[in-house]
């Protein structure tokens, strides 16, 4: 697992806990990662789903 992906997992977990929601980590076309609320419509490959628990 890449260090960048692990960093996004930590950020998404912190966001999910603060917001009390579920986040998804997705992969961008350039190979980098991003995260968003699971309620957002994402048209990119989803890598992981992060819960606040």
Secondary structure, 3 states (H helix, E strand, C coil): CCHHHHHHHHHHHHHHHHHCCCEEEEECCCCCEEEEECCCCCCCCEEEEECCC
